[in-house]
């Protein structure tokens, strides 16, 4: 009889019962849900071909699974949004193999949330400790816990990880009744800027609609995918997601995908791919076939804000980076990750770099907060 949890690795999420997995994670966060991770694997967006090798971890007793984490053995650093390319280059110059590495994260998703699913604090700590031992066992150079919520970050800090911070910009619903009420809270210069940008969209004759994924026909999904893929192709990259993923996850009944579509007449010219989870809208990807003044801001920001207000959602996480979001009503906030590097020289060098970087991030965060787009309430 196993009273002490036993560690197991799984090369496919389908090998783990969905109900047992989902019971360990916050149901309001869509990106650690079993069906999302399974759709990525079933569509081959992650797998051997893409250099994302699923290595999901569970802790199990005779009573069942008591802790779990999404884990990937990576051949590269694409699709992570916590950039360690310079670490890989330094490792290469020192004659040290940086890849493969282990990544505890959700693929292609720079959104903070649960990474360590557990039935209680003790098993969460056991899981984190077990994860830090895996690089040696699997021949990996390192372990990286990305975009971890505060509870998981605190757990990781107890096993001597190297913390890393960054800044994102999120919109918060302060009880707005409509978009005009949101604009009224902004400083005059910011309000006029947004009004001018939105007016250009109206003058161009563009119209928008937001549709649930399971209400979209397969033929329209193909058009949406072409816009999404075009964004990557313009940068000389292959898209992270493929059409199979959208035809599966996007079309299934009750999918949390919400598509913001822009048309010029009957012609689809732009889209934003968003996902609803709990009281939050997550903006993940966008695509466009034509150039219009202000199209990106309207499609990716203002339409999402409008949707949140209409649906009573409290937060809009529109993705990584982008200080230009500050002028459009988004507020800065910290994101966190934790890193363990097995090679002592590399670990010491990265630790020194991260100490300086954290101070720079803290200084920049304070500067950004001093430049709030919102009026000071008297």
PALO-933642 format. One line per 2 residues: their letters; for each residue z, y, x of C-alpha. Coordinates in Angstrom, 2 decimals, decimal comma. Last residue first. Layout:
a> Z/Y/X ~ ...;
END
This chain:
xx> -6,10/64,08/-10,63 ~ -8,28/61,00/-10,22;
xx> -10,10/61,09/-6,92 ~ -13,75/60,56/-7,73;
xx> -15,28/57,29/-6,61 ~ -17,80/56,80/-3,80;
xx> -14,96/55,96/-1,41 ~ -15,41/57,40/2,07;
xx> -11,85/56,90/3,38 ~ -12,14/53,22/2,50;
xx> -15,11/53,00/4,85 ~ -13,12/54,45/7,73;
xx> -10,26/52,02/7,10 ~ -12,66/49,07/7,12;
xx> -14,27/50,35/10,34 ~ -10,94/50,47/12,13;
xx> -10,00/46,98/10,94 ~ -13,44/45,64/11,96;
xx> -13,12/47,20/15,42 ~ -9,65/45,69/15,86;
xx> -10,89/42,30/14,72 ~ -13,81/42,53/17,18;
xx> -11,55/43,20/20,15 ~ -9,33/40,20/19,38;
xx> -12,46/38,18/18,59 ~ -13,95/38,75/22,06;
xx> -10,79/37,58/23,82 ~ -10,58/34,47/21,64;
xx> -14,28/33,77/22,27 ~ -13,75/33,83/26,04;
xx> -10,65/31,64/25,81 ~ -12,39/29,11/23,57;
xx> -15,42/28,97/25,86 ~ -13,24/28,23/28,86;
xx> -11,16/25,67/26,96 ~ -14,08/23,63/25,54;
xx> -12,96/22,36/22,12 ~ -13,67/25,47/20,07;
xx> -11,65/25,99/16,86 ~ -12,71/28,76/14,48;
xx> -11,29/30,50/11,41 ~ -13,03/32,70/8,84;
xx> -12,14/35,78/6,86 ~ -13,75/38,40/4,63;
xx> -12,29/41,88/4,25 ~ -13,15/44,31/1,50;
xx> -15,33/47,37/1,07 ~ -16,03/48,82/-2,40;
xx> -19,33/48,82/-4,27 ~ -20,18/51,87/-6,35;
xx> -23,71/52,59/-5,17 ~ -22,88/54,70/-2,11;
xx> -20,85/51,78/-0,75 ~ -23,77/49,37/-1,23;
xx> -25,59/51,06/1,67 ~ -22,98/49,41/3,91;
xx> -24,89/46,16/3,40 ~ -23,24/42,95/4,64;
xx> -23,13/39,71/2,67 ~ -23,72/39,07/-1,00;
xx> -23,57/40,86/-4,36 ~ -20,03/39,85/-5,28;
xx> -19,66/41,48/-8,70 ~ -16,20/41,45/-10,21;
xx> -14,50/41,81/-13,60 ~ -16,94/40,17/-15,99;
xx> -16,77/41,51/-19,54 ~ -20,27/40,33/-20,47;
xx> -21,81/43,77/-21,04 ~ -20,00/45,33/-18,06;
xx> -20,90/42,47/-15,74 ~ -24,55/42,58/-16,87;
xx> -24,81/46,31/-16,19 ~ -23,34/45,81/-12,71;
xx> -25,88/43,06/-12,06 ~ -28,75/45,24/-13,30;
xx> -27,54/48,04/-11,06 ~ -27,18/46,00/-7,88;
xx> -29,88/43,42/-7,10 ~ -32,74/44,44/-9,38;
xx> -32,09/48,18/-9,50 ~ -31,28/48,56/-5,81;
xx> -34,22/46,37/-4,74 ~ -36,71/48,20/-6,98;
xx> -35,73/51,68/-5,76 ~ -39,31/52,83/-5,12;
xx> -41,63/49,98/-6,06 ~ -43,30/47,53/-3,71;
xx> -44,73/44,36/-5,25 ~ -44,11/40,61/-5,01;
xx> -40,33/40,66/-5,02 ~ -37,52/38,19/-4,34;
xx> -33,77/38,03/-4,58 ~ -30,92/35,76/-3,54;
xx> -27,20/35,22/-4,07 ~ -25,58/37,72/-6,38;
xx> -22,29/36,24/-7,55 ~ -20,94/37,42/-10,90;
xx> -17,20/37,01/-11,26 ~ -14,76/36,45/-14,15;
xx> -14,95/32,66/-13,91 ~ -18,10/31,80/-11,97;
xx> -21,46/33,27/-12,95 ~ -24,41/32,76/-10,59;
xx> -27,15/35,21/-9,66 ~ -30,78/34,92/-8,58;
xx> -32,45/38,32/-8,56 ~ -36,09/38,64/-9,56;
xx> -39,14/40,80/-8,92 ~ -42,75/41,40/-9,97;
xx> -43,33/39,17/-13,01 ~ -46,54/40,46/-14,63;
xx> -46,52/40,90/-18,40 ~ -46,30/44,68/-18,21;
xx> -44,57/45,28/-14,89 ~ -41,81/42,73/-15,16;
xx> -38,35/42,40/-13,63 ~ -36,20/39,29/-14,04;
xx> -32,45/38,91/-13,51 ~ -31,81/35,17/-13,57;
xx> -28,38/33,79/-14,42 ~ -27,37/30,44/-12,95;
xx> -24,11/29,03/-14,33 ~ -25,92/25,89/-15,58;
xx> -24,81/24,87/-19,07 ~ -27,64/22,42/-19,61;
xx> -29,56/21,67/-16,41 ~ -32,50/23,95/-15,63;
xx> -31,25/25,76/-12,52 ~ -29,49/22,81/-10,92;
xx> -32,50/20,50/-11,18 ~ -35,68/22,60/-11,38;
xx> -33,98/25,15/-9,13 ~ -33,14/22,59/-6,45;
xx> -36,59/21,00/-6,61 ~ -38,16/24,42/-5,99;
xx> -36,57/24,64/-2,57 ~ -33,54/26,50/-1,22;
xx> -33,08/27,79/2,33 ~ -36,48/29,48/2,41;
xx> -38,47/28,98/5,65 ~ -38,40/32,03/7,86;
xx> -41,07/34,42/9,17 ~ -39,36/37,48/7,73;
xx> -42,07/37,96/5,08 ~ -41,84/34,21/4,43;
xx> -38,19/34,56/3,51 ~ -38,76/37,14/0,78;
xx> -41,89/35,27/-0,37 ~ -39,80/32,17/-1,08;
xx> -37,80/34,01/-3,76 ~ -40,92/35,44/-5,39;
xx> -42,64/32,02/-5,40 ~ -39,46/30,47/-6,77;
xx> -39,50/32,80/-9,74 ~ -43,10/31,88/-10,53;
xx> -42,27/28,16/-10,33 ~ -39,20/28,72/-12,50;
xx> -41,51/30,35/-15,05 ~ -43,60/27,17/-15,25;
xx> -40,48/25,01/-15,60 ~ -39,31/26,98/-18,64;
xx> -36,22/29,19/-18,45 ~ -33,46/28,89/-21,05;
xx> -31,40/26,55/-18,85 ~ -31,22/29,24/-16,18;
xx> -29,67/31,84/-18,46 ~ -31,80/34,97/-18,78;
xx> -31,28/38,60/-17,76 ~ -34,05/41,00/-18,73;
xx> -35,70/43,94/-17,03 ~ -38,56/46,35/-17,68;
xx> -40,69/48,34/-15,26 ~ -42,72/51,32/-16,52;
xx> -42,76/53,08/-13,14 ~ -41,04/56,05/-14,80;
xx> -38,17/53,78/-15,83 ~ -37,77/52,53/-12,25;
xx> -37,89/56,08/-10,91 ~ -35,17/57,10/-13,37;
xx> -32,90/54,37/-11,99 ~ -33,11/55,78/-8,48;
xx> -32,49/59,35/-9,69 ~ -29,50/58,27/-11,78;
xx> -28,09/56,38/-8,81 ~ -28,39/59,41/-6,53;
xx> -26,98/61,73/-9,19 ~ -23,86/59,57/-9,54;
xx> -23,36/59,39/-5,77 ~ -23,58/63,18/-5,41;
xx> -21,30/63,78/-8,40 ~ -18,53/61,46/-7,26;
xx> -18,38/58,29/-9,30 ~ -16,14/57,56/-12,30;
xx> -18,70/58,94/-14,75 ~ -21,28/56,49/-13,44;
xx> -19,13/53,57/-14,57 ~ -18,77/55,09/-18,05;
xx> -22,55/55,54/-18,13 ~ -23,00/51,86/-17,33;
xx> -21,02/50,84/-20,42 ~ -17,45/50,35/-21,68;
xx> -15,98/50,32/-18,17 ~ -12,55/48,73/-17,74;
xx> -12,34/49,20/-13,99 ~ -14,94/46,53/-13,26;
xx> -14,99/45,91/-9,53 ~ -18,06/45,92/-7,26;
xx> -17,94/44,13/-3,94 ~ -18,90/45,20/-0,42;
xx> -18,41/42,85/2,54 ~ -16,57/43,31/5,81;
xx> -15,87/40,87/8,64 ~ -12,90/39,08/10,11;
xx> -12,49/36,24/12,62 ~ -9,39/34,17/13,24;
xx> -9,20/31,73/16,17 ~ -7,47/28,56/14,98;
xx> -4,02/27,56/16,12 ~ -3,06/24,91/13,56;
xx> -0,79/27,08/11,42 ~ -3,53/29,71/11,00;
xx> -5,60/27,18/9,05 ~ -3,04/27,06/6,24;
xx> -2,96/30,86/6,02 ~ -6,78/30,95/5,90;
xx> -6,74/28,34/3,15 ~ -4,40/30,43/1,00;
xx> -6,34/33,61/1,79 ~ -9,71/32,29/0,63;
xx> -11,97/30,96/3,36 ~ -15,34/32,53/4,06;
xx> -16,06/30,03/6,86 ~ -13,92/27,33/8,48;
xx> -15,63/26,49/11,78 ~ -14,95/23,39/13,89;
xx> -16,17/22,95/17,45 ~ -18,17/21,12/20,07;
xx> -18,89/18,00/18,06 ~ -18,67/14,43/19,36;
xx> -17,44/13,02/16,08 ~ -13,88/12,08/17,11;
xx> -13,41/15,15/19,31 ~ -14,73/17,48/16,61;
xx> -12,63/15,65/13,96 ~ -9,13/16,56/15,15;
xx> -9,19/20,04/13,61 ~ -10,14/18,53/10,25;
xx> -7,10/16,26/10,25 ~ -4,78/19,24/10,69;
xx> -6,46/21,03/7,80 ~ -6,16/17,98/5,55;
xx> -2,49/17,49/6,39 ~ -1,87/21,18/5,63;
xx> -3,56/20,86/2,24 ~ -1,59/17,67/1,64;
xx> 1,66/19,59/2,12 ~ 0,58/22,56/0,02;
xx> -0,21/20,46/-3,05 ~ -3,01/18,54/-4,80;
xx> -5,57/19,73/-2,30 ~ -9,05/21,25/-2,04;
xx> -9,53/23,07/1,24 ~ -12,51/25,46/1,18;
xx> -11,59/27,67/-1,75 ~ -13,46/30,97/-2,04;
xx> -15,16/33,76/-0,16 ~ -18,91/34,13/-0,64;
xx> -21,51/34,01/2,11 ~ -23,28/31,03/0,50;
xx> -26,18/29,35/2,30 ~ -24,26/26,07/2,48;
xx> -20,63/25,94/1,33 ~ -18,20/25,87/4,22;
xx> -16,30/23,60/6,60 ~ -18,77/23,50/9,50;
xx> -18,66/21,02/12,36 ~ -20,75/21,57/15,50;
xx> -23,65/19,64/16,97 ~ -24,47/21,64/18,90;
xx> -22,69/23,81/21,44 ~ -23,51/21,58/24,42;
xx> -21,95/23,07/27,56 ~ -23,98/23,96/30,65;
xx> -22,29/27,36/31,02 ~ -25,50/29,13/30,04;
xx> -25,69/26,94/26,91 ~ -22,12/27,81/25,91;
xx> -22,86/31,50/26,32 ~ -25,95/31,09/24,12;
xx> -24,00/29,18/21,45 ~ -21,29/31,84/21,45;
xx> -23,94/34,55/21,15 ~ -25,44/32,74/18,14;
xx> -22,06/32,68/16,40 ~ -22,90/34,68/13,28;
xx> -20,83/34,23/10,18 ~ -23,66/34,32/7,64;
xx> -23,97/30,48/7,59 ~ -27,60/29,71/6,69;
xx> -28,77/29,07/10,25 ~ -26,30/28,12/12,98;
xx> -27,96/24,99/14,40 ~ -27,65/21,17/14,53;
xx> -24,75/21,18/12,06 ~ -22,31/18,44/11,02;
xx> -21,27/19,49/7,53 ~ -17,96/19,49/5,67;
xx> -16,97/20,17/2,08 ~ -13,22/19,54/1,89;
xx> -10,95/17,09/0,08 ~ -7,31/16,39/-0,73;
xx> -5,29/13,95/-2,87 ~ -7,95/11,35/-3,65;
xx> -6,56/8,29/-5,42 ~ -3,25/6,60/-6,19;
xx> -3,72/4,11/-3,37 ~ -3,81/7,12/-1,09;
xx> -6,80/9,21/-0,06 ~ -7,60/12,23/2,07;
xx> -11,24/13,19/1,65 ~ -13,79/14,68/4,01;
xx> -17,45/15,52/3,52 ~ -19,78/14,77/6,42;
xx> -23,06/16,10/5,02 ~ -25,63/16,62/7,82;
xx> -27,14/20,12/7,60 ~ -30,01/20,11/10,12;
xx> -32,67/20,75/7,48 ~ -34,45/17,39/7,69;
xx> -31,22/15,42/8,10 ~ -29,64/16,78/4,94;
xx> -29,21/19,99/3,01 ~ -31,93/21,49/0,84;
xx> -32,88/17,85/0,31 ~ -33,07/18,30/-3,51;
xx> -30,43/15,62/-4,07 ~ -28,25/17,15/-1,34;
xx> -28,24/20,71/-2,68 ~ -27,85/19,38/-6,23;
xx> -24,84/17,35/-5,10 ~ -23,14/20,45/-3,69;
xx> -23,65/22,33/-6,95 ~ -22,63/19,37/-9,15;
xx> -19,44/18,70/-7,18 ~ -18,19/22,26/-7,56;
xx> -17,46/23,99/-4,26 ~ -19,96/26,77/-4,96;
xx> -19,03/27,49/-8,57 ~ -15,58/29,08/-8,17;
xx> -13,91/29,22/-11,59 ~ -13,06/25,51/-11,43;
xx> -10,65/26,12/-8,55 ~ -10,82/22,97/-6,46;
xx> -8,85/19,70/-6,37 ~ -9,81/18,49/-9,87;
xx> -13,47/18,96/-8,96 ~ -13,37/16,19/-6,37;
xx> -11,61/13,61/-8,59 ~ -13,91/14,35/-11,53;
xx> -17,03/14,17/-9,38 ~ -16,18/10,77/-7,89;
xx> -17,04/10,84/-4,16 ~ -20,03/8,85/-2,92;
xx> -22,33/11,37/-4,64 ~ -21,10/13,92/-2,08;
xx> -23,14/12,07/0,51 ~ -22,32/11,16/4,11;
xx> -18,66/10,68/3,24 ~ -15,82/10,72/5,77;
xx> -12,44/9,22/4,95 ~ -8,91/10,17/6,08;
xx> -6,00/8,07/4,86 ~ -3,08/9,67/3,02;
xx> 0,33/8,15/3,82 ~ 1,50/6,08/0,84;
xx> -1,09/3,37/1,47 ~ 0,00/0,00/0,00;
END
